[in-house]
Amino acid sequence: MEILSFPAGPYQTNCYVVLSEESEGRRYASVVDPGLRAKELIDQYCEENRVEVVQVLLTHGHIDHCRDAAALANAWGVALQIHRDDEFFLEKGNGMSEDSRLLFHADAMNLPDSVSYLGDDDEVELGGQRFVVRHAPGHSPGCVLFVGKDFCFSGDVLFKGSIGRTDLAHSDSHAMANSIKSVVLGLEDSLTILPGHGPATTMRAEKASNPYLRV
């Protein structure tokens, strides 16, 4: 498994491309959180490197994470995977501020041809490795983490030194506090955390120094 990442869109949202080992001259990609203009970069990379996109997954439905998700999934003929509670965000930035909708050109967003719902304790395979879906509402109703043996894609639930905002529409500070206690603090110290924004970190470092985890 190889994990590539790049910042996408005005909020520098981390988009992750998880690659499988090569098989018969091709590799297969699972894409997590393709934000604004991510599709053109991913399509170009795939064409140049004999890569096929086989999954498009979202940690949550905010427009900075999902802006190009439907267009990418539709182009590759795959379902867009998201928690059911965040599906409403996919309708041209529904639920976001008007400023955000304008900034991300929400009116030009595609709707997914097919949606597959992610649920708590579901399993997904990324790059040939098993990841468990953990529902962690708070930043949004349908936030999820993808938790593997070595890596955790934490979306906007957990960052280096911080956690996701809960002052947004459809956020819930009480739900976030519960997610921190019941989901985040139970993660293995050895995990590398790959967040929705900013640099990677480790669960061990966050338990030791992140003030929002001291509950």
DANORCOR-V594996 format. One record per residue. N is the residue number from 1. RES is the residue in one letter. OMEGA is omega in degrees with one decimal (999 if undefined). Layout:
n->N res->RES omega->OMEGA
n->N res->RES omega->OMEGA
//
This chain:
n->1 res->M omega->175.4
n->2 res->E omega->-179.1
n->3 res->I omega->174.0
n->4 res->L omega->177.3
n->5 res->S omega->174.5
n->6 res->F omega->178.3
n->7 res->P omega->-177.1
n->8 res->A omega->171.2
n->9 res->G omega->-173.7
n->10 res->P omega->-178.7
n->11 res->Y omega->178.4
n->12 res->Q omega->-179.4
n->13 res->T omega->-179.6
n->14 res->N omega->171.4
n->15 res->C omega->-178.0
n->16 res->Y omega->175.1
n->17 res->V omega->-176.3
n->18 res->V omega->-172.5
n->19 res->L omega->174.1
n->20 res->S omega->170.4
n->21 res->E omega->-178.2
n->22 res->E omega->176.9
n->23 res->S omega->-179.9
n->24 res->E omega->174.6
n->25 res->G omega->-179.9
n->26 res->R omega->172.5
n->27 res->R omega->-175.8
n->28 res->Y omega->-172.0
n->29 res->A omega->167.0
n->30 res->S omega->-174.7
n->31 res->V omega->179.2
n->32 res->V omega->173.0
n->33 res->D omega->176.5
n->34 res->P omega->-178.9
n->35 res->G omega->-175.1
n->36 res->L omega->179.3
n->37 res->R omega->176.1
n->38 res->A omega->-175.2
n->39 res->K omega->-176.4
n->40 res->E omega->178.5
n->41 res->L omega->-179.6
n->42 res->I omega->178.5
n->43 res->D omega->179.5
n->44 res->Q omega->179.1
n->45 res->Y omega->-178.3
n->46 res->C omega->179.7
n->47 res->E omega->-176.4
n->48 res->E omega->-171.5
n->49 res->N omega->178.3
n->50 res->R omega->179.7
n->51 res->V omega->177.4
n->52 res->E omega->176.2
n->53 res->V omega->-178.3
n->54 res->V omega->177.5
n->55 res->Q omega->169.4
n->56 res->V omega->-174.0
n->57 res->L omega->179.6
n->58 res->L omega->172.5
n->59 res->T omega->172.8
n->60 res->H omega->-169.0
n->61 res->G omega->179.5
n->62 res->H omega->-168.6
n->63 res->I omega->179.2
n->64 res->D omega->178.0
n->65 res->H omega->-171.6
n->66 res->C omega->-169.5
n->67 res->R omega->-177.5
n->68 res->D omega->-171.8
n->69 res->A omega->-178.0
n->70 res->A omega->179.3
n->71 res->A omega->179.9
n->72 res->L omega->-179.8
n->73 res->A omega->-179.8
n->74 res->N omega->-178.0
n->75 res->A omega->-178.2
n->76 res->W omega->175.7
n->77 res->G omega->179.8
n->78 res->V omega->177.5
n->79 res->A omega->172.8
n->80 res->L omega->-175.2
n->81 res->Q omega->-175.7
n->82 res->I omega->173.4
n->83 res->H omega->-176.0
n->84 res->R omega->-175.1
n->85 res->D omega->178.6
n->86 res->D omega->-176.3
n->87 res->E omega->-175.8
n->88 res->F omega->179.0
n->89 res->F omega->-174.1
n->90 res->L omega->-178.4
n->91 res->E omega->175.4
n->92 res->K omega->176.1
n->93 res->G omega->176.5
n->94 res->N omega->178.6
n->95 res->G omega->178.7
n->96 res->M omega->177.5
n->97 res->S omega->178.9
n->98 res->E omega->177.3
n->99 res->D omega->179.2
n->100 res->S omega->179.9
n->101 res->R omega->177.9
n->102 res->L omega->-177.4
n->103 res->L omega->-176.5
n->104 res->F omega->177.5
n->105 res->H omega->-173.6
n->106 res->A omega->-177.9
n->107 res->D omega->179.6
n->108 res->A omega->-178.7
n->109 res->M omega->172.8
n->110 res->N omega->166.7
n->111 res->L omega->-179.6
n->112 res->P omega->174.8
n->113 res->D omega->-177.8
n->114 res->S omega->178.8
n->115 res->V omega->173.5
n->116 res->S omega->-173.0
n->117 res->Y omega->176.1
n->118 res->L omega->178.6
n->119 res->G omega->-180.0
n->120 res->D omega->179.8
n->121 res->D omega->168.7
n->122 res->D omega->175.6
n->123 res->E omega->173.6
n->124 res->V omega->177.8
n->125 res->E omega->178.8
n->126 res->L omega->179.0
n->127 res->G omega->179.5
n->128 res->G omega->179.3
n->129 res->Q omega->-177.2
n->130 res->R omega->174.0
n->131 res->F omega->177.7
n->132 res->V omega->176.8
n->133 res->V omega->175.0
n->134 res->R omega->177.8
n->135 res->H omega->-176.4
n->136 res->A omega->-177.1
n->137 res->P omega->179.4
n->138 res->G omega->174.5
n->139 res->H omega->169.3
n->140 res->S omega->-177.4
n->141 res->P omega->-173.7
n->142 res->G omega->177.0
n->143 res->C omega->173.6
n->144 res->V omega->169.7
n->145 res->L omega->171.2
n->146 res->F omega->-170.5
n->147 res->V omega->178.3
n->148 res->G omega->-179.7
n->149 res->K omega->-175.9
n->150 res->D omega->-173.1
n->151 res->F omega->172.3
n->152 res->C omega->172.1
n->153 res->F omega->-168.8
n->154 res->S omega->179.9
n->155 res->G omega->179.3
n->156 res->D omega->173.8
n->157 res->V omega->-174.8
n->158 res->L omega->174.7
n->159 res->F omega->170.9
n->160 res->K omega->176.7
n->161 res->G omega->-176.3
n->162 res->S omega->174.2
n->163 res->I omega->-177.8
n->164 res->G omega->179.3
n->165 res->R omega->175.6
n->166 res->T omega->178.0
n->167 res->D omega->-178.8
n->168 res->L omega->172.3
n->169 res->A omega->178.9
n->170 res->H omega->171.8
n->171 res->S omega->-177.6
n->172 res->D omega->-176.4
n->173 res->S omega->179.3
n->174 res->H omega->176.8
n->175 res->A omega->178.0
n->176 res->M omega->179.2
n->177 res->A omega->178.3
n->178 res->N omega->178.2
n->179 res->S omega->177.6
n->180 res->I omega->-177.0
n->181 res->K omega->-170.0
n->182 res->S omega->-176.8
n->183 res->V omega->-170.5
n->184 res->V omega->-176.6
n->185 res->L omega->176.6
n->186 res->G omega->179.5
n->187 res->L omega->-179.1
n->188 res->E omega->179.8
n->189 res->D omega->-173.6
n->190 res->S omega->-175.8
n->191 res->L omega->165.8
n->192 res->T omega->-177.7
n->193 res->I omega->178.3
n->194 res->L omega->-170.8
n->195 res->P omega->179.2
n->196 res->G omega->178.0
n->197 res->H omega->174.3
n->198 res->G omega->-172.9
n->199 res->P omega->172.9
n->200 res->A omega->178.0
n->201 res->T omega->174.8
n->202 res->T omega->178.6
n->203 res->M omega->177.9
n->204 res->R omega->-179.7
n->205 res->A omega->-178.6
n->206 res->E omega->177.1
n->207 res->K omega->-178.0
n->208 res->A omega->-168.5
n->209 res->S omega->-176.9
n->210 res->N omega->-175.2
n->211 res->P omega->-177.8
n->212 res->Y omega->178.0
n->213 res->L omega->-179.8
n->214 res->R omega->-177.0
n->215 res->V omega->999
//
